[in-house]
């Protein structure tokens, strides 16, 4: 129930704070029955067949032991909407269902910590990360508990900008919004005093590794002008915005090459490079070796 509320309430608050219906939430289940949550509360749901033709985002929420859920009950519905371009999300154990349906292949994702080992036993090639949440292209997953609050902050920030996302967090007295990389920060400790808007820009970059956002879009969502962002990154990191963003993506590529068996071509896609040759050149410029050679060296 906590995970469900932490995922749903931010979009309700976004409508309230934003003064218009920015999001419309509906609850779905295979048959449209009343679903009882772990704390005894009941959700009134619609059957999959009564769902709209297009859904922007679909979140699978699963508590307790998601391995006991028969994923076949959800397969046709989720695959159909994935093919239509819907964002698929997993909350807590929801990513287990998505993974077992093959809907997270070649995507980085996270899941509640107690399910990680079991999933890797089933498929060692799963790109599981021990993060609070992971947004990778058309997939958004989080670890459950109160982590959905942080993930929804990131999604609202992407959709409608930093000010609205912050207002929603203030509404819930969520005074320390955590980043996706909370357990392994990409911003070094010497940068803890970043200007809030520059920090917001960095978080947007961290959340959009596979599908990099245009710099102008990041500036707009972080309430900065492109010139302000350029100056802020030079002052804070001694780098251009583009160089900083590229380095973030190459750091993620390095991690994927060392920790997974994903083909280099898929690593390139997962880190936002348009083709393997441009990825190989950028990687060699940063690490002094081409991706295949770097992986072999790491294995030795």
Secondary structure as UniProt FT lines:
FT   HELIX           2..18
FT   STRAND          28..29
FT   STRAND          34..36
FT   TURN            38..39
FT   STRAND          42..44
FT   STRAND          46..47
FT   HELIX           48..50
FT   STRAND          57..62
FT   HELIX           66..68
FT   HELIX           72..83
FT   TURN            84..85
FT   STRAND          87..92
FT   HELIX           94..100
FT   TURN            101..106
FT   STRAND          108..109
FT   HELIX           113..115
FT   HELIX           116..122
FT   TURN            124..125
FT   STRAND          127..128
FT   STRAND          133..136
FT   TURN            137..138
FT   STRAND          139..142
FT   TURN            145..146
FT   HELIX           147..160
FT   HELIX           162..171
FT   TURN            172..173
FT   TURN            180..183
FT   HELIX           189..191
FT   TURN            192..193
FT   HELIX           196..207
FT   HELIX           215..221
FT   TURN            222..223
FT   HELIX           226..237
FT   HELIX           241..259
FT   HELIX           264..270
FT   TURN            271..272
FT   HELIX           276..287
FT   HELIX           291..299
//
